[in-house]
Amino acid sequence: MAQSNEGIRHLSGPQKAAVFMLALDEENARQLFEMMDDDEIRELSQTMANVGTVQSATVEQLFLEFADQLSGSGSLVGSFDSTERMLRNALDPERVGHIMDEIRGPAGRTMWDKLGNVNEAVLANYLKNEYPQTVAVVLSKVKPDHASRVLALLPENFAMEVVTRMLRMETVQKEVLDHVERTLRNEFMTNLARTDRQDSHELMADIFNNLDRNIESRFMDALEERNREAEDRIRQLMFTFDDLIRVDPGGIQAILRQVDKDQLAMALKGGADEVKELFFRNMSERAGKMMREDMEAMGAVRLRDVDEAQAAIVSAAKALADAGEIVIAGSGDDDELVY
């Protein structure tokens, strides 16, 4: 029976090729990779790493001639790890390393460009365990402003030793530079890419948390129509001002000590009644009365100003939660508070 190809119309050429490669066994994939140049491998590998889950029905439509072999295989999942594993069976390790560096973050054409896009605290934490001479070489290759921020985060005595080495350093031999670059690529960048990867739904929840309320609502409504499951998961991961109702009284008091009172008044102006009462219950009678008066004196306020104030309060609450100073209860039994 002829099958509709509606499911594959949304796939681009590279995406179809990526699904094809993921469906092959490693030996056949190896033979195909050997016939490609680096640019072709890089483009195909990038697509394979990001193709995500492909439903079996789509696979069957795309490869009708292999339907008997694929129909029972379920869905295919493309990931960085599965792509790298397949490449390592087809290409030499150094070539695979270069290709995977290109498709993984941080962005940059060279190793030194990539280091320039690594958070200075993360880089400093790695470099503090290296030899001062190695650190001197690294900091001499990245941009001065980035090097200065990294240097400031290193232990003082160690940092001064690095400075001394940099002052004495002459032209670095190519062999030494190559060795440092290989070490950074093999030990630091690979581990960074594996540990720093963020779930795509968590990333979108963070982005949506920072959107204007009206824009966020439009995006969420549109996403609900296209992918209800994704919309539900993102909504669960989002943390809004009204979610502060999940913070225990001690946590609310910690937030009150941390935030600007004028900013809090603006945030409460547009907050849910339950959240307002939660904050007022944890203020002194005098402070609560003053806060209510300040809110009334504001009159009508712009929604944008309310959103900005609420975002600032939420950011402060998250920082306190990350530091372990407050508890934000979740919806599951494991997150419920016991008094």
LOMARTI-568950 format. One record per residue (C-alpha): residue number from 0; residue in one letter; y, x, z. Coordinates in Angstrom, 3 decimals. Layout:
# LOMARTI-568950
(NUM,"A",(Y,X,Z))
...
END
This chain:
# LOMARTI-568950
(0,"M",(0.000,0.000,0.000))
(1,"A",(3.432,1.338,-0.885))
(2,"Q",(5.614,2.139,2.119))
(3,"S",(9.362,1.724,2.430))
(4,"N",(11.315,4.949,2.597))
(5,"E",(14.161,3.404,4.624))
(6,"G",(13.263,5.630,7.595))
(7,"I",(13.897,8.870,5.729))
(8,"R",(17.099,7.971,3.907))
(9,"H",(19.177,9.303,6.795))
(10,"L",(17.502,12.743,6.634))
(11,"S",(19.281,15.549,4.803))
(12,"G",(17.430,18.064,2.635))
(13,"P",(17.317,20.740,5.374))
(14,"Q",(16.100,18.143,7.883))
(15,"K",(13.253,17.119,5.576))
(16,"A",(12.314,20.777,5.160))
(17,"A",(12.436,21.252,8.939))
(18,"V",(10.075,18.311,9.528))
(19,"F",(7.769,19.710,6.859))
(20,"M",(7.653,23.125,8.568))
(21,"L",(7.035,21.585,11.987))
(22,"A",(4.124,19.592,10.527))
(23,"L",(2.411,22.684,9.110))
(24,"D",(-0.003,24.937,10.943))
(25,"E",(1.313,28.383,11.848))
(26,"E",(-0.516,30.241,9.077))
(27,"N",(0.876,28.061,6.289))
(28,"A",(4.319,28.167,7.897))
(29,"R",(4.105,31.977,8.025))
(30,"Q",(3.378,32.197,4.307))
(31,"L",(6.399,30.044,3.512))
(32,"F",(8.713,31.998,5.802))
(33,"E",(7.671,35.253,4.142))
(34,"M",(8.976,33.959,0.823))
(35,"M",(12.448,33.151,2.220))
(36,"D",(15.457,35.378,2.709))
(37,"D",(17.313,35.679,6.026))
(38,"D",(19.955,33.079,5.160))
(39,"E",(17.305,30.512,4.251))
(40,"I",(15.327,31.252,7.426))
(41,"R",(18.482,31.025,9.549))
(42,"E",(19.508,27.655,8.101))
(43,"L",(16.004,26.208,8.346))
(44,"S",(15.484,27.559,11.879))
(45,"Q",(18.785,26.072,13.029))
(46,"T",(17.742,22.686,11.696))
(47,"M",(14.249,22.927,13.209))
(48,"A",(15.692,23.756,16.610))
(49,"N",(17.944,20.699,16.563))
(50,"V",(15.846,18.103,14.756))
(51,"G",(14.540,16.679,18.042))
(52,"T",(11.878,13.963,17.996))
(53,"V",(10.679,12.652,14.641))
(54,"Q",(8.646,9.473,14.791))
(55,"S",(5.229,9.504,13.147))
(56,"A",(6.191,6.630,10.845))
(57,"T",(9.001,8.749,9.411))
(58,"V",(6.647,11.702,9.000))
(59,"E",(4.198,9.507,7.097))
(60,"Q",(6.924,8.232,4.809))
(61,"L",(8.133,11.760,4.135))
(62,"F",(4.683,13.215,3.501))
(63,"L",(2.733,10.367,1.983))
(64,"E",(0.210,12.742,0.455))
(65,"F",(-0.662,14.027,3.981))
(66,"A",(-0.697,10.591,5.639))
(67,"D",(-4.369,10.820,6.612))
(68,"Q",(-3.791,14.106,8.471))
(69,"L",(-0.502,13.146,10.148))
(70,"S",(-0.928,9.494,11.060))
(71,"G",(-2.783,10.300,14.256))
(72,"S",(-0.597,13.182,15.331))
(73,"G",(2.157,11.099,16.892))
(74,"S",(5.694,12.379,16.896))
(75,"L",(6.871,15.921,16.256))
(76,"V",(9.338,17.650,18.562))
(77,"G",(11.520,20.481,17.311))
(78,"S",(12.923,22.833,19.950))
(79,"F",(14.198,26.385,20.314))
(80,"D",(10.931,27.497,21.916))
(81,"S",(8.641,25.962,19.272))
(82,"T",(10.805,27.391,16.482))
(83,"E",(10.852,30.874,18.004))
(84,"R",(7.093,30.782,18.599))
(85,"M",(6.469,29.911,14.952))
(86,"L",(8.874,32.593,13.713))
(87,"R",(7.195,35.273,15.859))
(88,"N",(3.924,34.592,14.064))
(89,"A",(5.602,35.135,10.703))
(90,"L",(8.250,37.843,11.220))
(91,"D",(8.764,41.056,13.144))
(92,"P",(10.246,40.631,16.686))
(93,"E",(13.606,42.279,15.945))
(94,"R",(14.236,40.009,12.951))
(95,"V",(13.270,36.954,15.022))
(96,"G",(15.637,38.108,17.756))
(97,"H",(18.556,38.291,15.340))
(98,"I",(17.779,34.843,13.913))
(99,"M",(17.397,33.170,17.321))
(100,"D",(20.612,34.795,18.547))
(101,"E",(22.387,33.168,15.627))
(102,"I",(21.116,29.669,16.344))
(103,"R",(21.514,29.895,20.127))
(104,"G",(24.795,30.184,22.013))
(105,"P",(27.091,31.771,22.931))
(106,"A",(28.875,31.763,19.586))
(107,"G",(29.811,34.984,17.819))
(108,"R",(28.896,37.048,14.810))
(109,"T",(28.154,40.251,16.731))
(110,"M",(26.713,40.898,20.178))
(111,"W",(30.158,41.854,21.448))
(112,"D",(31.684,38.649,20.072))
(113,"K",(28.989,36.697,21.904))
(114,"L",(29.701,38.501,25.166))
(115,"G",(33.333,37.507,24.797))
(116,"N",(32.239,33.866,24.991))
(117,"V",(30.110,34.311,28.115))
(118,"N",(31.664,33.093,31.359))
(119,"E",(33.102,36.111,33.196))
(120,"A",(31.341,35.222,36.463))
(121,"V",(27.964,35.060,34.693))
(122,"L",(28.568,38.371,32.915))
(123,"A",(29.820,40.081,36.082))
(124,"N",(26.768,38.878,38.014))
(125,"Y",(24.512,40.500,35.410))
(126,"L",(26.483,43.728,35.021))
(127,"K",(26.734,44.456,38.754))
(128,"N",(23.036,45.431,38.655))
(129,"E",(23.470,47.851,35.744))
(130,"Y",(24.471,51.522,35.737))
(131,"P",(28.261,52.055,35.891))
(132,"Q",(28.122,53.974,32.610))
(133,"T",(26.405,51.023,30.898))
(134,"V",(29.012,48.623,32.261))
(135,"A",(31.760,50.956,31.061))
(136,"V",(30.327,50.850,27.536))
(137,"V",(30.099,47.047,27.597))
(138,"L",(33.638,46.521,28.907))
(139,"S",(35.003,48.962,26.353))
(140,"K",(33.553,46.815,23.554))
(141,"V",(34.762,43.353,24.615))
(142,"K",(38.349,42.121,24.444))
(143,"P",(40.656,43.553,27.143))
(144,"D",(41.549,40.186,28.684))
(145,"H",(37.878,39.282,29.106))
(146,"A",(37.046,42.780,30.394))
(147,"S",(39.791,42.485,33.020))
(148,"R",(38.407,39.196,34.348))
(149,"V",(34.889,40.629,34.559))
(150,"L",(36.135,43.807,36.242))
(151,"A",(37.979,41.774,38.881))
(152,"L",(34.724,40.025,39.846))
(153,"L",(32.653,43.200,40.296))
(154,"P",(32.253,44.741,43.798))
(155,"E",(35.317,46.907,44.413))
(156,"N",(33.607,50.284,44.800))
(157,"F",(31.376,49.608,41.810))
(158,"A",(34.373,48.449,39.754))
(159,"M",(36.271,51.658,40.549))
(160,"E",(33.271,53.701,39.446))
(161,"V",(33.242,51.758,36.170))
(162,"V",(36.977,52.384,35.714))
(163,"T",(36.430,56.117,36.292))
(164,"R",(33.655,56.188,33.690))
(165,"M",(35.828,54.317,31.191))
(166,"L",(38.672,56.810,31.676))
(167,"R",(36.333,59.734,31.033))
(168,"M",(34.466,58.065,28.197))
(169,"E",(34.835,59.534,24.742))
(170,"T",(33.196,58.300,21.543))
(171,"V",(29.950,56.549,22.403))
(172,"Q",(26.976,57.833,20.454))
(173,"K",(25.525,55.287,18.072))
(174,"E",(22.070,55.628,19.638))
(175,"V",(23.463,54.779,23.074))
(176,"L",(25.425,51.827,21.718))
(177,"D",(22.375,50.512,19.866))
(178,"H",(20.287,50.797,23.031))
(179,"V",(22.830,48.880,25.119))
(180,"E",(23.104,46.206,22.425))
(181,"R",(19.317,45.794,22.215))
(182,"T",(19.046,45.537,26.004))
(183,"L",(21.755,42.892,26.186))
(184,"R",(20.146,40.909,23.394))
(185,"N",(16.600,41.096,24.723))
(186,"E",(17.248,40.734,28.452))
(187,"F",(20.578,38.999,28.978))
(188,"M",(21.259,36.742,25.985))
(189,"T",(17.727,35.367,25.790))
(190,"N",(17.654,34.476,29.483))
(191,"L",(21.167,33.066,29.298))
(192,"A",(20.264,30.790,26.401))
(193,"R",(17.191,29.528,28.237))
(194,"T",(18.864,28.880,31.590))
(195,"D",(22.254,27.716,30.392))
(196,"R",(20.990,25.005,28.073))
(197,"Q",(22.211,21.549,29.131))
(198,"D",(20.447,18.294,28.478))
(199,"S",(22.272,16.541,25.637))
(200,"H",(22.565,13.308,27.642))
(201,"E",(24.089,15.192,30.594))
(202,"L",(26.551,16.844,28.231))
(203,"M",(27.601,13.502,26.764))
(204,"A",(27.911,12.006,30.264))
(205,"D",(30.282,14.841,31.216))
(206,"I",(32.284,14.293,28.027))
(207,"F",(32.442,10.515,28.515))
(208,"N",(33.553,11.008,32.126))
(209,"N",(36.649,12.768,30.816))
(210,"L",(37.528,10.225,28.135))
(211,"D",(40.292,7.675,28.361))
(212,"R",(38.782,4.477,29.785))
(213,"N",(39.385,2.402,26.656))
(214,"I",(37.957,5.094,24.354))
(215,"E",(34.958,5.548,26.628))
(216,"S",(34.304,1.799,26.568))
(217,"R",(34.445,1.701,22.772))
(218,"F",(32.045,4.630,22.448))
(219,"M",(29.599,3.188,24.945))
(220,"D",(29.630,-0.238,23.251))
(221,"A",(29.026,1.378,19.858))
(222,"L",(26.254,3.568,21.276))
(223,"E",(24.603,0.557,22.893))
(224,"E",(24.323,-1.094,19.478))
(225,"R",(22.801,2.013,17.869))
(226,"N",(20.676,3.445,20.670))
(227,"R",(20.333,1.320,23.828))
(228,"E",(18.023,3.839,25.497))
(229,"A",(20.512,6.703,25.076))
(230,"E",(23.380,4.496,26.282))
(231,"D",(21.441,3.537,29.434))
(232,"R",(20.615,7.153,30.228))
(233,"I",(24.183,8.375,29.706))
(234,"R",(25.560,5.563,31.869))
(235,"Q",(23.142,6.503,34.653))
(236,"L",(24.263,10.144,34.461))
(237,"M",(27.980,9.351,34.428))
(238,"F",(29.842,9.503,37.728))
(239,"T",(33.005,7.444,37.915))
(240,"F",(35.597,6.761,40.597))
(241,"D",(33.903,3.495,41.524))
(242,"D",(30.660,5.433,42.121))
(243,"L",(32.322,6.931,45.211))
(244,"I",(30.921,3.853,46.980))
(245,"R",(27.700,5.939,47.121))
(246,"V",(29.362,8.574,49.316))
(247,"D",(28.696,8.380,53.056))
(248,"P",(31.633,7.983,55.527))
(249,"G",(31.624,11.665,56.454))
(250,"G",(31.871,12.533,52.766))
(251,"I",(34.813,10.170,52.248))
(252,"Q",(36.616,11.834,55.148))
(253,"A",(35.977,15.241,53.568))
(254,"I",(37.431,13.967,50.280))
(255,"L",(40.488,12.610,52.133))
(256,"R",(41.138,16.056,53.592))
(257,"Q",(40.823,17.647,50.154))
(258,"V",(42.877,15.457,47.810))
(259,"D",(46.580,14.838,47.302))
(260,"K",(47.648,11.572,48.999))
(261,"D",(49.947,10.473,46.147))
(262,"Q",(47.135,11.099,43.674))
(263,"L",(44.721,9.110,45.828))
(264,"A",(47.157,6.185,46.009))
(265,"M",(47.372,6.140,42.213))
(266,"A",(43.566,6.321,41.912))
(267,"L",(42.994,3.519,44.432))
(268,"K",(45.532,1.358,42.617))
(269,"G",(42.995,0.857,39.819))
(270,"G",(39.813,1.173,41.867))
(271,"A",(37.302,-1.512,42.755))
(272,"D",(37.975,-3.432,45.982))
(273,"E",(34.811,-2.001,47.570))
(274,"V",(35.995,1.574,46.973))
(275,"K",(39.478,0.776,48.307))
(276,"E",(38.033,-0.670,51.506))
(277,"L",(35.681,2.307,51.888))
(278,"F",(38.619,4.713,51.853))
(279,"F",(40.768,2.539,54.128))
(280,"R",(37.913,2.244,56.677))
(281,"N",(37.822,6.017,56.918))
(282,"M",(41.578,6.424,57.464))
(283,"S",(43.447,5.940,60.683))
(284,"E",(45.186,2.596,61.001))
(285,"R",(48.557,4.274,60.499))
(286,"A",(47.443,6.295,57.454))
(287,"G",(45.844,3.229,55.887))
(288,"K",(48.990,1.181,56.387))
(289,"M",(51.130,3.910,54.785))
(290,"M",(48.726,4.194,51.849))
(291,"R",(48.851,0.423,51.210))
(292,"E",(52.641,0.499,51.333))
(293,"D",(52.750,3.405,48.878))
(294,"M",(50.467,1.514,46.489))
(295,"E",(52.600,-1.615,46.669))
(296,"A",(55.777,0.392,46.126))
(297,"M",(54.363,1.786,42.871))
(298,"G",(54.530,-1.579,41.151))
(299,"A",(52.903,-1.636,37.717))
(300,"V",(51.407,1.710,36.704))
(301,"R",(50.033,3.041,33.439))
(302,"L",(46.273,2.923,33.014))
(303,"R",(46.378,6.504,31.739))
(304,"D",(47.948,7.678,35.019))
(305,"V",(45.288,5.840,37.002))
(306,"D",(42.513,7.394,34.897))
(307,"E",(43.920,10.904,35.383))
(308,"A",(44.228,10.428,39.143))
(309,"Q",(40.701,9.023,39.417))
(310,"A",(39.320,11.899,37.328))
(311,"A",(40.952,14.385,39.707))
(312,"I",(39.421,12.662,42.762))
(313,"V",(35.994,12.555,41.105))
(314,"S",(36.289,16.250,40.223))
(315,"A",(37.104,17.074,43.858))
(316,"A",(34.131,14.982,45.028))
(317,"K",(31.778,16.749,42.626))
(318,"A",(33.016,20.153,43.785))
(319,"L",(32.362,19.194,47.419))
(320,"A",(28.907,17.883,46.484))
(321,"D",(28.074,21.106,44.603))
(322,"A",(29.134,23.083,47.683))
(323,"G",(26.835,20.950,49.840))
(324,"E",(29.733,19.575,51.887))
(325,"I",(29.168,15.923,50.970))
(326,"V",(26.217,13.815,49.813))
(327,"I",(26.393,11.456,46.851))
(328,"A",(23.474,9.050,47.173))
(329,"G",(21.556,8.120,44.024))
(330,"S",(19.837,4.901,43.129))
(331,"G",(16.300,6.096,43.891))
(332,"D",(14.487,5.942,47.258))
(333,"D",(14.547,9.728,47.581))
(334,"D",(18.371,9.685,47.528))
(335,"E",(18.910,6.941,50.079))
(336,"L",(20.633,7.995,53.287))
(337,"V",(19.013,7.553,56.705))
(338,"Y",(21.327,7.157,59.715))
END
